[in-house]
């Protein structure tokens, strides 16, 4: 899957995606699809479009009503079980990784949307 993902990223860097896919239409289609499923009674909930895929899903009870946290001077609502969420994503998130593993994992893709 990584090869396909990298190929799509390279393609996106050279093709004006905004001309092929209208963001508003895509957002509405995704929103319609996601609303078909009820959160109440679900075993797991999470960010389907997140970078960490299945690691972003937690039991519904872990999200709860959420809790307010400050991050870089701004307040946000985070899952009630924030420690469980961060551990699920990053493992031992309180420890710095070794120097050789402190490299960016994201590629920069410039996307220009033209109407």
Jmol script that loads the backbone (N, CA, C; Angstrom):
load data "model"
ATOM      1  N   UNK A   1       0.825  -1.197   0.000  1.00  0.00           N
ATOM      2  CA  UNK A   1       0.000   0.000   0.000  1.00  0.00           C
ATOM      3  C   UNK A   1       0.868   1.259   0.000  1.00  0.00           C
ATOM      4  N   UNK A   2       2.018   1.213   0.621  1.00  0.00           N
ATOM      5  CA  UNK A   2       2.879   2.389   0.672  1.00  0.00           C
ATOM      6  C   UNK A   2       3.309   2.819  -0.720  1.00  0.00           C
ATOM      7  N   UNK A   3       3.615   1.887  -1.599  1.00  0.00           N
ATOM      8  CA  UNK A   3       4.017   2.226  -2.966  1.00  0.00           C
ATOM      9  C   UNK A   3       2.893   2.965  -3.687  1.00  0.00           C
ATOM     10  N   UNK A   4       1.663   2.486  -3.523  1.00  0.00           N
ATOM     11  CA  UNK A   4       0.516   3.159  -4.145  1.00  0.00           C
ATOM     12  C   UNK A   4       0.342   4.565  -3.584  1.00  0.00           C
ATOM     13  N   UNK A   5       0.477   4.693  -2.276  1.00  0.00           N
ATOM     14  CA  UNK A   5       0.316   5.997  -1.640  1.00  0.00           C
ATOM     15  C   UNK A   5       1.383   6.966  -2.153  1.00  0.00           C
ATOM     16  N   UNK A   6       2.628   6.512  -2.233  1.00  0.00           N
ATOM     17  CA  UNK A   6       3.707   7.368  -2.734  1.00  0.00           C
ATOM     18  C   UNK A   6       3.472   7.747  -4.192  1.00  0.00           C
ATOM     19  N   UNK A   7       2.987   6.798  -4.989  1.00  0.00           N
ATOM     20  CA  UNK A   7       2.706   7.087  -6.393  1.00  0.00           C
ATOM     21  C   UNK A   7       1.611   8.143  -6.512  1.00  0.00           C
ATOM     22  N   UNK A   8       0.591   8.053  -5.675  1.00  0.00           N
ATOM     23  CA  UNK A   8      -0.488   9.043  -5.702  1.00  0.00           C
ATOM     24  C   UNK A   8       0.018  10.417  -5.281  1.00  0.00           C
ATOM     25  N   UNK A   9       0.920  10.458  -4.316  1.00  0.00           N
ATOM     26  CA  UNK A   9       1.481  11.737  -3.867  1.00  0.00           C
ATOM     27  C   UNK A   9       2.278  12.376  -4.991  1.00  0.00           C
ATOM     28  N   UNK A  10       3.103  11.586  -5.660  1.00  0.00           N
ATOM     29  CA  UNK A  10       3.886  12.109  -6.786  1.00  0.00           C
ATOM     30  C   UNK A  10       2.947  12.601  -7.880  1.00  0.00           C
ATOM     31  N   UNK A  11       1.912  11.836  -8.174  1.00  0.00           N
ATOM     32  CA  UNK A  11       0.932  12.242  -9.181  1.00  0.00           C
ATOM     33  C   UNK A  11       0.261  13.562  -8.789  1.00  0.00           C
ATOM     34  N   UNK A  12      -0.111  13.668  -7.511  1.00  0.00           N
ATOM     35  CA  UNK A  12      -0.785  14.880  -7.028  1.00  0.00           C
ATOM     36  C   UNK A  12       0.113  16.104  -7.130  1.00  0.00           C
ATOM     37  N   UNK A  13       1.425  15.895  -7.066  1.00  0.00           N
ATOM     38  CA  UNK A  13       2.343  17.025  -7.182  1.00  0.00           C
ATOM     39  C   UNK A  13       2.398  17.564  -8.610  1.00  0.00           C
ATOM     40  N   UNK A  14       1.991  16.760  -9.586  1.00  0.00           N
ATOM     41  CA  UNK A  14       2.117  17.162 -10.983  1.00  0.00           C
ATOM     42  C   UNK A  14       0.797  17.354 -11.718  1.00  0.00           C
ATOM     43  N   UNK A  15      -0.296  16.952 -11.107  1.00  0.00           N
ATOM     44  CA  UNK A  15      -1.604  17.050 -11.752  1.00  0.00           C
ATOM     45  C   UNK A  15      -2.459  18.045 -10.963  1.00  0.00           C
ATOM     46  N   UNK A  16      -3.130  18.968 -11.637  1.00  0.00           N
ATOM     47  CA  UNK A  16      -3.998  19.921 -10.933  1.00  0.00           C
ATOM     48  C   UNK A  16      -5.258  19.219 -10.421  1.00  0.00           C
ATOM     49  N   UNK A  17      -5.149  18.605  -9.257  1.00  0.00           N
ATOM     50  CA  UNK A  17      -6.228  17.803  -8.680  1.00  0.00           C
ATOM     51  C   UNK A  17      -7.528  18.609  -8.576  1.00  0.00           C
ATOM     52  N   UNK A  18      -7.417  19.899  -8.277  1.00  0.00           N
ATOM     53  CA  UNK A  18      -8.604  20.740  -8.134  1.00  0.00           C
ATOM     54  C   UNK A  18      -9.463  20.766  -9.385  1.00  0.00           C
ATOM     55  N   UNK A  19      -8.876  20.504 -10.538  1.00  0.00           N
ATOM     56  CA  UNK A  19      -9.664  20.457 -11.773  1.00  0.00           C
ATOM     57  C   UNK A  19     -10.358  19.119 -11.955  1.00  0.00           C
ATOM     58  N   UNK A  20      -9.799  18.088 -11.339  1.00  0.00           N
ATOM     59  CA  UNK A  20     -10.374  16.752 -11.480  1.00  0.00           C
ATOM     60  C   UNK A  20     -11.432  16.455 -10.424  1.00  0.00           C
ATOM     61  N   UNK A  21     -11.197  16.912  -9.222  1.00  0.00           N
ATOM     62  CA  UNK A  21     -12.099  16.624  -8.100  1.00  0.00           C
ATOM     63  C   UNK A  21     -12.486  17.950  -7.454  1.00  0.00           C
ATOM     64  N   UNK A  22     -13.751  18.213  -7.417  1.00  0.00           N
ATOM     65  CA  UNK A  22     -14.225  19.425  -6.760  1.00  0.00           C
ATOM     66  C   UNK A  22     -14.291  19.161  -5.259  1.00  0.00           C
ATOM     67  N   UNK A  23     -13.523  19.900  -4.447  1.00  0.00           N
ATOM     68  CA  UNK A  23     -13.473  19.646  -3.006  1.00  0.00           C
ATOM     69  C   UNK A  23     -14.832  19.704  -2.330  1.00  0.00           C
ATOM     70  N   UNK A  24     -15.668  20.659  -2.716  1.00  0.00           N
ATOM     71  CA  UNK A  24     -16.977  20.793  -2.080  1.00  0.00           C
ATOM     72  C   UNK A  24     -17.838  19.571  -2.366  1.00  0.00           C
ATOM     73  N   UNK A  25     -17.824  19.103  -3.604  1.00  0.00           N
ATOM     74  CA  UNK A  25     -18.603  17.921  -3.974  1.00  0.00           C
ATOM     75  C   UNK A  25     -18.098  16.682  -3.225  1.00  0.00           C
ATOM     76  N   UNK A  26     -16.773  16.539  -3.148  1.00  0.00           N
ATOM     77  CA  UNK A  26     -16.190  15.389  -2.451  1.00  0.00           C
ATOM     78  C   UNK A  26     -16.534  15.423  -0.964  1.00  0.00           C
ATOM     79  N   UNK A  27     -16.460  16.607  -0.351  1.00  0.00           N
ATOM     80  CA  UNK A  27     -16.790  16.745   1.070  1.00  0.00           C
ATOM     81  C   UNK A  27     -18.242  16.361   1.318  1.00  0.00           C
ATOM     82  N   UNK A  28     -19.133  16.821   0.455  1.00  0.00           N
ATOM     83  CA  UNK A  28     -20.555  16.492   0.621  1.00  0.00           C
ATOM     84  C   UNK A  28     -20.802  14.993   0.462  1.00  0.00           C
ATOM     85  N   UNK A  29     -20.127  14.371  -0.494  1.00  0.00           N
ATOM     86  CA  UNK A  29     -20.293  12.925  -0.706  1.00  0.00           C
ATOM     87  C   UNK A  29     -19.787  12.137   0.501  1.00  0.00           C
ATOM     88  N   UNK A  30     -18.634  12.522   1.021  1.00  0.00           N
ATOM     89  CA  UNK A  30     -18.101  11.840   2.211  1.00  0.00           C
ATOM     90  C   UNK A  30     -19.015  12.057   3.408  1.00  0.00           C
ATOM     91  N   UNK A  31     -19.493  13.288   3.585  1.00  0.00           N
ATOM     92  CA  UNK A  31     -20.377  13.589   4.698  1.00  0.00           C
ATOM     93  C   UNK A  31     -21.650  12.757   4.627  1.00  0.00           C
ATOM     94  N   UNK A  32     -22.230  12.643   3.419  1.00  0.00           N
ATOM     95  CA  UNK A  32     -23.431  11.816   3.233  1.00  0.00           C
ATOM     96  C   UNK A  32     -23.161  10.363   3.614  1.00  0.00           C
ATOM     97  N   UNK A  33     -22.026   9.837   3.169  1.00  0.00           N
ATOM     98  CA  UNK A  33     -21.690   8.442   3.466  1.00  0.00           C
ATOM     99  C   UNK A  33     -21.488   8.219   4.963  1.00  0.00           C
ATOM    100  N   UNK A  34     -20.750   9.117   5.612  1.00  0.00           N
ATOM    101  CA  UNK A  34     -20.475   8.949   7.044  1.00  0.00           C
ATOM    102  C   UNK A  34     -21.729   9.091   7.890  1.00  0.00           C
ATOM    103  N   UNK A  35     -22.688   9.897   7.462  1.00  0.00           N
ATOM    104  CA  UNK A  35     -23.926  10.074   8.229  1.00  0.00           C
ATOM    105  C   UNK A  35     -24.839   8.845   8.180  1.00  0.00           C
ATOM    106  N   UNK A  36     -24.545   7.917   7.307  1.00  0.00           N
ATOM    107  CA  UNK A  36     -25.336   6.683   7.243  1.00  0.00           C
ATOM    108  C   UNK A  36     -25.138   5.816   8.480  1.00  0.00           C
ATOM    109  N   UNK A  37     -24.083   6.043   9.207  1.00  0.00           N
ATOM    110  CA  UNK A  37     -23.733   5.202  10.351  1.00  0.00           C
ATOM    111  C   UNK A  37     -23.893   5.989  11.644  1.00  0.00           C
ATOM    112  N   UNK A  38     -24.524   5.373  12.609  1.00  0.00           N
ATOM    113  CA  UNK A  38     -24.778   6.021  13.890  1.00  0.00           C
ATOM    114  C   UNK A  38     -23.592   5.805  14.833  1.00  0.00           C
ATOM    115  N   UNK A  39     -23.221   6.850  15.553  1.00  0.00           N
ATOM    116  CA  UNK A  39     -22.130   6.758  16.526  1.00  0.00           C
ATOM    117  C   UNK A  39     -22.589   5.955  17.733  1.00  0.00           C
ATOM    118  N   UNK A  40     -23.786   6.252  18.218  1.00  0.00           N
ATOM    119  CA  UNK A  40     -24.309   5.538  19.386  1.00  0.00           C
ATOM    120  C   UNK A  40     -24.409   4.052  19.062  1.00  0.00           C
ATOM    121  N   UNK A  41     -23.864   3.240  19.933  1.00  0.00           N
ATOM    122  CA  UNK A  41     -23.905   1.803  19.733  1.00  0.00           C
ATOM    123  C   UNK A  41     -22.724   1.261  18.949  1.00  0.00           C
ATOM    124  N   UNK A  42     -21.862   2.141  18.449  1.00  0.00           N
ATOM    125  CA  UNK A  42     -20.681   1.682  17.719  1.00  0.00           C
ATOM    126  C   UNK A  42     -19.625   1.182  18.693  1.00  0.00           C
ATOM    127  N   UNK A  43     -18.891   0.179  18.280  1.00  0.00           N
ATOM    128  CA  UNK A  43     -17.800  -0.313  19.120  1.00  0.00           C
ATOM    129  C   UNK A  43     -16.622   0.653  19.095  1.00  0.00           C
ATOM    130  N   UNK A  44     -16.276   1.114  17.907  1.00  0.00           N
ATOM    131  CA  UNK A  44     -15.135   2.009  17.746  1.00  0.00           C
ATOM    132  C   UNK A  44     -15.551   3.242  16.961  1.00  0.00           C
ATOM    133  N   UNK A  45     -14.971   4.378  17.310  1.00  0.00           N
ATOM    134  CA  UNK A  45     -15.176   5.606  16.548  1.00  0.00           C
ATOM    135  C   UNK A  45     -13.827   6.284  16.381  1.00  0.00           C
ATOM    136  N   UNK A  46     -13.705   7.089  15.337  1.00  0.00           N
ATOM    137  CA  UNK A  46     -12.436   7.771  15.133  1.00  0.00           C
ATOM    138  C   UNK A  46     -12.425   8.587  13.868  1.00  0.00           C
ATOM    139  N   UNK A  47     -11.250   9.001  13.488  1.00  0.00           N
ATOM    140  CA  UNK A  47     -11.036   9.839  12.326  1.00  0.00           C
ATOM    141  C   UNK A  47     -10.708   8.955  11.134  1.00  0.00           C
ATOM    142  N   UNK A  48     -11.663   8.714  10.295  1.00  0.00           N
ATOM    143  CA  UNK A  48     -11.492   7.815   9.154  1.00  0.00           C
ATOM    144  C   UNK A  48     -10.469   8.337   8.155  1.00  0.00           C
ATOM    145  N   UNK A  49     -10.353   9.639   8.033  1.00  0.00           N
ATOM    146  CA  UNK A  49      -9.455  10.227   7.051  1.00  0.00           C
ATOM    147  C   UNK A  49      -8.112  10.636   7.649  1.00  0.00           C
ATOM    148  N   UNK A  50      -7.845  10.236   8.877  1.00  0.00           N
ATOM    149  CA  UNK A  50      -6.604  10.623   9.534  1.00  0.00           C
ATOM    150  C   UNK A  50      -5.376   9.909   8.984  1.00  0.00           C
ATOM    151  N   UNK A  51      -4.227  10.469   9.258  1.00  0.00           N
ATOM    152  CA  UNK A  51      -2.958   9.936   8.753  1.00  0.00           C
ATOM    153  C   UNK A  51      -2.579   8.604   9.394  1.00  0.00           C
ATOM    154  N   UNK A  52      -3.127   8.318  10.570  1.00  0.00           N
ATOM    155  CA  UNK A  52      -2.736   7.100  11.283  1.00  0.00           C
ATOM    156  C   UNK A  52      -3.739   5.967  11.102  1.00  0.00           C
ATOM    157  N   UNK A  53      -4.725   6.179  10.248  1.00  0.00           N
ATOM    158  CA  UNK A  53      -5.703   5.158   9.868  1.00  0.00           C
ATOM    159  C   UNK A  53      -6.325   4.475  11.082  1.00  0.00           C
ATOM    160  N   UNK A  54      -6.249   3.143  11.164  1.00  0.00           N
ATOM    161  CA  UNK A  54      -6.960   2.411  12.221  1.00  0.00           C
ATOM    162  C   UNK A  54      -6.471   2.750  13.628  1.00  0.00           C
ATOM    163  N   UNK A  55      -5.274   3.303  13.767  1.00  0.00           N
ATOM    164  CA  UNK A  55      -4.791   3.676  15.106  1.00  0.00           C
ATOM    165  C   UNK A  55      -5.549   4.881  15.653  1.00  0.00           C
ATOM    166  N   UNK A  56      -6.310   5.574  14.821  1.00  0.00           N
ATOM    167  CA  UNK A  56      -7.073   6.729  15.284  1.00  0.00           C
ATOM    168  C   UNK A  56      -8.441   6.337  15.836  1.00  0.00           C
ATOM    169  N   UNK A  57      -8.741   5.060  15.835  1.00  0.00           N
ATOM    170  CA  UNK A  57     -10.029   4.589  16.347  1.00  0.00           C
ATOM    171  C   UNK A  57      -9.883   4.103  17.778  1.00  0.00           C
ATOM    172  N   UNK A  58     -10.858   4.470  18.595  1.00  0.00           N
ATOM    173  CA  UNK A  58     -10.902   4.086  20.006  1.00  0.00           C
ATOM    174  C   UNK A  58     -12.312   3.645  20.352  1.00  0.00           C
ATOM    175  N   UNK A  59     -12.465   2.931  21.467  1.00  0.00           N
ATOM    176  CA  UNK A  59     -13.825   2.652  21.939  1.00  0.00           C
ATOM    177  C   UNK A  59     -14.568   3.970  22.188  1.00  0.00           C
ATOM    178  N   UNK A  60     -15.834   3.985  21.892  1.00  0.00           N
ATOM    179  CA  UNK A  60     -16.655   5.185  22.035  1.00  0.00           C
ATOM    180  C   UNK A  60     -16.517   5.796  23.428  1.00  0.00           C
ATOM    181  N   UNK A  61     -16.472   4.969  24.468  1.00  0.00           N
ATOM    182  CA  UNK A  61     -16.374   5.469  25.842  1.00  0.00           C
ATOM    183  C   UNK A  61     -15.101   6.289  26.069  1.00  0.00           C
ATOM    184  N   UNK A  62     -14.036   6.001  25.324  1.00  0.00           N
ATOM    185  CA  UNK A  62     -12.790   6.755  25.490  1.00  0.00           C
ATOM    186  C   UNK A  62     -12.919   8.195  25.005  1.00  0.00           C
ATOM    187  N   UNK A  63     -13.843   8.439  24.088  1.00  0.00           N
ATOM    188  CA  UNK A  63     -14.066   9.810  23.633  1.00  0.00           C
ATOM    189  C   UNK A  63     -14.924  10.566  24.626  1.00  0.00           C
ATOM    190  N   UNK A  64     -15.948   9.895  25.164  1.00  0.00           N
ATOM    191  CA  UNK A  64     -16.823  10.532  26.140  1.00  0.00           C
ATOM    192  C   UNK A  64     -17.333  11.867  25.658  1.00  0.00           C
ATOM    193  N   UNK A  65     -17.514  12.792  26.587  1.00  0.00           N
ATOM    194  CA  UNK A  65     -17.937  14.150  26.239  1.00  0.00           C
ATOM    195  C   UNK A  65     -16.738  14.994  25.819  1.00  0.00           C
ATOM    196  N   UNK A  66     -15.557  14.437  25.956  1.00  0.00           N
ATOM    197  CA  UNK A  66     -14.348  15.177  25.613  1.00  0.00           C
ATOM    198  C   UNK A  66     -13.845  15.985  26.784  1.00  0.00           C
ATOM    199  N   UNK A  67     -12.668  16.510  26.624  1.00  0.00           N
ATOM    200  CA  UNK A  67     -12.067  17.352  27.646  1.00  0.00           C
ATOM    201  C   UNK A  67     -11.326  18.478  26.949  1.00  0.00           C
ATOM    202  N   UNK A  68     -11.354  19.651  27.538  1.00  0.00           N
ATOM    203  CA  UNK A  68     -10.690  20.803  26.919  1.00  0.00           C
ATOM    204  C   UNK A  68      -9.208  20.779  27.252  1.00  0.00           C
ATOM    205  N   UNK A  69      -8.380  20.943  26.238  1.00  0.00           N
ATOM    206  CA  UNK A  69      -6.924  20.976  26.426  1.00  0.00           C
ATOM    207  C   UNK A  69      -6.364  22.199  25.713  1.00  0.00           C
ATOM    208  N   UNK A  70      -5.239  22.699  26.221  1.00  0.00           N
ATOM    209  CA  UNK A  70      -4.558  23.804  25.567  1.00  0.00           C
ATOM    210  C   UNK A  70      -3.398  23.244  24.764  1.00  0.00           C
ATOM    211  N   UNK A  71      -3.262  23.714  23.520  1.00  0.00           N
ATOM    212  CA  UNK A  71      -2.159  23.299  22.666  1.00  0.00           C
ATOM    213  C   UNK A  71      -1.675  24.512  21.910  1.00  0.00           C
ATOM    214  N   UNK A  72      -0.437  24.871  22.144  1.00  0.00           N
ATOM    215  CA  UNK A  72       0.195  26.019  21.498  1.00  0.00           C
ATOM    216  C   UNK A  72      -0.659  27.282  21.602  1.00  0.00           C
ATOM    217  N   UNK A  73      -1.147  27.525  22.810  1.00  0.00           N
ATOM    218  CA  UNK A  73      -1.884  28.752  23.085  1.00  0.00           C
ATOM    219  C   UNK A  73      -3.345  28.755  22.694  1.00  0.00           C
ATOM    220  N   UNK A  74      -3.839  27.659  22.131  1.00  0.00           N
ATOM    221  CA  UNK A  74      -5.251  27.559  21.734  1.00  0.00           C
ATOM    222  C   UNK A  74      -5.908  26.434  22.524  1.00  0.00           C
ATOM    223  N   UNK A  75      -7.212  26.550  22.762  1.00  0.00           N
ATOM    224  CA  UNK A  75      -7.965  25.513  23.463  1.00  0.00           C
ATOM    225  C   UNK A  75      -8.716  24.652  22.459  1.00  0.00           C
ATOM    226  N   UNK A  76      -8.685  23.344  22.693  1.00  0.00           N
ATOM    227  CA  UNK A  76      -9.339  22.381  21.813  1.00  0.00           C
ATOM    228  C   UNK A  76     -10.068  21.348  22.655  1.00  0.00           C
ATOM    229  N   UNK A  77     -11.044  20.689  22.051  1.00  0.00           N
ATOM    230  CA  UNK A  77     -11.709  19.566  22.700  1.00  0.00           C
ATOM    231  C   UNK A  77     -10.996  18.293  22.255  1.00  0.00           C
ATOM    232  N   UNK A  78     -10.573  17.507  23.205  1.00  0.00           N
ATOM    233  CA  UNK A  78      -9.847  16.262  22.948  1.00  0.00           C
ATOM    234  C   UNK A  78     -10.641  15.104  23.545  1.00  0.00           C
ATOM    235  N   UNK A  79     -10.312  13.869  23.172  1.00  0.00           N
ATOM    236  CA  UNK A  79     -10.996  12.720  23.778  1.00  0.00           C
ATOM    237  C   UNK A  79     -10.832  12.717  25.301  1.00  0.00           C
ATOM    238  N   UNK A  80     -11.849  12.215  25.978  1.00  0.00           N
ATOM    239  CA  UNK A  80     -11.800  12.124  27.440  1.00  0.00           C
ATOM    240  C   UNK A  80     -10.574  11.336  27.883  1.00  0.00           C
ATOM    241  N   UNK A  81     -10.315  10.216  27.225  1.00  0.00           N
ATOM    242  CA  UNK A  81      -9.146   9.396  27.540  1.00  0.00           C
ATOM    243  C   UNK A  81      -7.997   9.819  26.619  1.00  0.00           C
ATOM    244  N   UNK A  82      -7.493  11.015  26.842  1.00  0.00           N
ATOM    245  CA  UNK A  82      -6.450  11.570  25.984  1.00  0.00           C
ATOM    246  C   UNK A  82      -5.186  10.709  26.019  1.00  0.00           C
ATOM    247  N   UNK A  83      -4.821  10.215  27.178  1.00  0.00           N
ATOM    248  CA  UNK A  83      -3.633   9.360  27.286  1.00  0.00           C
ATOM    249  C   UNK A  83      -3.791   8.101  26.422  1.00  0.00           C
ATOM    250  N   UNK A  84      -4.958   7.488  26.461  1.00  0.00           N
ATOM    251  CA  UNK A  84      -5.209   6.301  25.642  1.00  0.00           C
ATOM    252  C   UNK A  84      -5.153   6.617  24.155  1.00  0.00           C
ATOM    253  N   UNK A  85      -5.685   7.761  23.778  1.00  0.00           N
ATOM    254  CA  UNK A  85      -5.671   8.175  22.375  1.00  0.00           C
ATOM    255  C   UNK A  85      -4.242   8.385  21.893  1.00  0.00           C
ATOM    256  N   UNK A  86      -3.463   9.148  22.657  1.00  0.00           N
ATOM    257  CA  UNK A  86      -2.084   9.433  22.257  1.00  0.00           C
ATOM    258  C   UNK A  86      -1.219   8.172  22.281  1.00  0.00           C
ATOM    259  N   UNK A  87      -1.448   7.309  23.243  1.00  0.00           N
ATOM    260  CA  UNK A  87      -0.697   6.046  23.303  1.00  0.00           C
ATOM    261  C   UNK A  87      -1.047   5.175  22.103  1.00  0.00           C
ATOM    262  N   UNK A  88      -2.316   5.143  21.740  1.00  0.00           N
ATOM    263  CA  UNK A  88      -2.751   4.368  20.586  1.00  0.00           C
ATOM    264  C   UNK A  88      -2.068   4.860  19.301  1.00  0.00           C
ATOM    265  N   UNK A  89      -1.910   6.175  19.183  1.00  0.00           N
ATOM    266  CA  UNK A  89      -1.280   6.748  17.989  1.00  0.00           C
ATOM    267  C   UNK A  89       0.233   6.582  17.979  1.00  0.00           C
ATOM    268  N   UNK A  90       0.865   6.937  19.100  1.00  0.00           N
ATOM    269  CA  UNK A  90       2.318   7.094  19.094  1.00  0.00           C
ATOM    270  C   UNK A  90       3.092   6.113  19.978  1.00  0.00           C
ATOM    271  N   UNK A  91       2.398   5.265  20.710  1.00  0.00           N
ATOM    272  CA  UNK A  91       3.119   4.416  21.668  1.00  0.00           C
ATOM    273  C   UNK A  91       3.460   5.258  22.889  1.00  0.00           C
ATOM    274  N   UNK A  92       4.698   5.190  23.375  1.00  0.00           N
ATOM    275  CA  UNK A  92       5.108   5.985  24.533  1.00  0.00           C
ATOM    276  C   UNK A  92       5.396   7.410  24.080  1.00  0.00           C
ATOM    277  N   UNK A  93       4.335   8.216  24.007  1.00  0.00           N
ATOM    278  CA  UNK A  93       4.450   9.571  23.475  1.00  0.00           C
ATOM    279  C   UNK A  93       5.173  10.530  24.413  1.00  0.00           C
ATOM    280  N   UNK A  94       5.439  10.134  25.646  1.00  0.00           N
ATOM    281  CA  UNK A  94       6.139  10.995  26.601  1.00  0.00           C
ATOM    282  C   UNK A  94       7.658  10.894  26.459  1.00  0.00           C
ATOM    283  N   UNK A  95       8.142   9.968  25.644  1.00  0.00           N
ATOM    284  CA  UNK A  95       9.574   9.806  25.424  1.00  0.00           C
ATOM    285  C   UNK A  95       9.927  10.301  24.029  1.00  0.00           C
ATOM    286  N   UNK A  96      11.030  11.030  23.926  1.00  0.00           N
ATOM    287  CA  UNK A  96      11.514  11.415  22.607  1.00  0.00           C
ATOM    288  C   UNK A  96      12.030  10.181  21.881  1.00  0.00           C
ATOM    289  N   UNK A  97      11.788  10.094  20.584  1.00  0.00           N
ATOM    290  CA  UNK A  97      12.368   8.976  19.827  1.00  0.00           C
ATOM    291  C   UNK A  97      13.878   9.186  19.694  1.00  0.00           C
ATOM    292  N   UNK A  98      14.625   8.135  19.371  1.00  0.00           N
ATOM    293  CA  UNK A  98      16.063   8.305  19.154  1.00  0.00           C
ATOM    294  C   UNK A  98      16.303   9.319  18.029  1.00  0.00           C
ATOM    295  N   UNK A  99      17.439   9.985  18.048  1.00  0.00           N
ATOM    296  CA  UNK A  99      17.743  11.028  17.058  1.00  0.00           C
ATOM    297  C   UNK A  99      17.559  10.556  15.627  1.00  0.00           C
ATOM    298  N   UNK A 100      17.979   9.335  15.329  1.00  0.00           N
ATOM    299  CA  UNK A 100      17.885   8.853  13.946  1.00  0.00           C
ATOM    300  C   UNK A 100      16.445   8.659  13.477  1.00  0.00           C
ATOM    301  N   UNK A 101      15.493   8.606  14.414  1.00  0.00           N
ATOM    302  CA  UNK A 101      14.085   8.449  14.035  1.00  0.00           C
ATOM    303  C   UNK A 101      13.318   9.769  14.055  1.00  0.00           C
ATOM    304  N   UNK A 102      13.980  10.852  14.382  1.00  0.00           N
ATOM    305  CA  UNK A 102      13.329  12.169  14.422  1.00  0.00           C
ATOM    306  C   UNK A 102      13.382  12.815  13.041  1.00  0.00           C
ATOM    307  N   UNK A 103      12.640  12.247  12.147  1.00  0.00           N
ATOM    308  CA  UNK A 103      12.583  12.763  10.779  1.00  0.00           C
ATOM    309  C   UNK A 103      11.129  13.000  10.413  1.00  0.00           C
ATOM    310  N   UNK A 104      10.857  13.994   9.563  1.00  0.00           N
ATOM    311  CA  UNK A 104       9.479  14.240   9.142  1.00  0.00           C
ATOM    312  C   UNK A 104       8.909  13.027   8.415  1.00  0.00           C
ATOM    313  N   UNK A 105       7.661  12.725   8.691  1.00  0.00           N
ATOM    314  CA  UNK A 105       6.995  11.605   8.026  1.00  0.00           C
ATOM    315  C   UNK A 105       6.019  12.078   6.965  1.00  0.00           C
ATOM    316  N   UNK A 106       5.866  13.374   6.855  1.00  0.00           N
ATOM    317  CA  UNK A 106       4.895  13.917   5.917  1.00  0.00           C
ATOM    318  C   UNK A 106       5.613  14.533   4.728  1.00  0.00           C
ATOM    319  N   UNK A 107       5.049  14.324   3.582  1.00  0.00           N
ATOM    320  CA  UNK A 107       5.551  14.984   2.383  1.00  0.00           C
ATOM    321  C   UNK A 107       4.736  16.236   2.175  1.00  0.00           C
ATOM    322  N   UNK A 108       5.354  17.240   1.636  1.00  0.00           N
ATOM    323  CA  UNK A 108       4.643  18.482   1.348  1.00  0.00           C
ATOM    324  C   UNK A 108       4.096  18.384  -0.071  1.00  0.00           C
ATOM    325  N   UNK A 109       2.810  18.540  -0.178  1.00  0.00           N
ATOM    326  CA  UNK A 109       2.146  18.505  -1.475  1.00  0.00           C
ATOM    327  C   UNK A 109       1.451  19.836  -1.656  1.00  0.00           C
ATOM    328  N   UNK A 110       1.760  20.484  -2.736  1.00  0.00           N
ATOM    329  CA  UNK A 110       1.110  21.756  -3.032  1.00  0.00           C
ATOM    330  C   UNK A 110      -0.104  21.471  -3.910  1.00  0.00           C
ATOM    331  N   UNK A 111      -1.269  21.804  -3.399  1.00  0.00           N
ATOM    332  CA  UNK A 111      -2.507  21.585  -4.138  1.00  0.00           C
ATOM    333  C   UNK A 111      -3.125  22.946  -4.414  1.00  0.00           C
ATOM    334  N   UNK A 112      -3.378  23.220  -5.677  1.00  0.00           N
ATOM    335  CA  UNK A 112      -3.991  24.491  -6.062  1.00  0.00           C
ATOM    336  C   UNK A 112      -5.390  24.190  -6.599  1.00  0.00           C
ATOM    337  N   UNK A 113      -6.398  24.739  -5.964  1.00  0.00           N
ATOM    338  CA  UNK A 113      -7.774  24.560  -6.412  1.00  0.00           C
ATOM    339  C   UNK A 113      -8.170  25.759  -7.250  1.00  0.00           C
ATOM    340  N   UNK A 114      -8.593  25.478  -8.453  1.00  0.00           N
ATOM    341  CA  UNK A 114      -9.028  26.551  -9.342  1.00  0.00           C
ATOM    342  C   UNK A 114     -10.494  26.309  -9.688  1.00  0.00           C
ATOM    343  N   UNK A 115     -11.280  27.371  -9.622  1.00  0.00           N
ATOM    344  CA  UNK A 115     -12.701  27.248  -9.980  1.00  0.00           C
ATOM    345  C   UNK A 115     -12.913  27.472 -11.441  1.00  0.00           C
TER     346      UNK A 115
END
end "model"
wireframe off; spacefill off
backbone 0.3
color backbone group
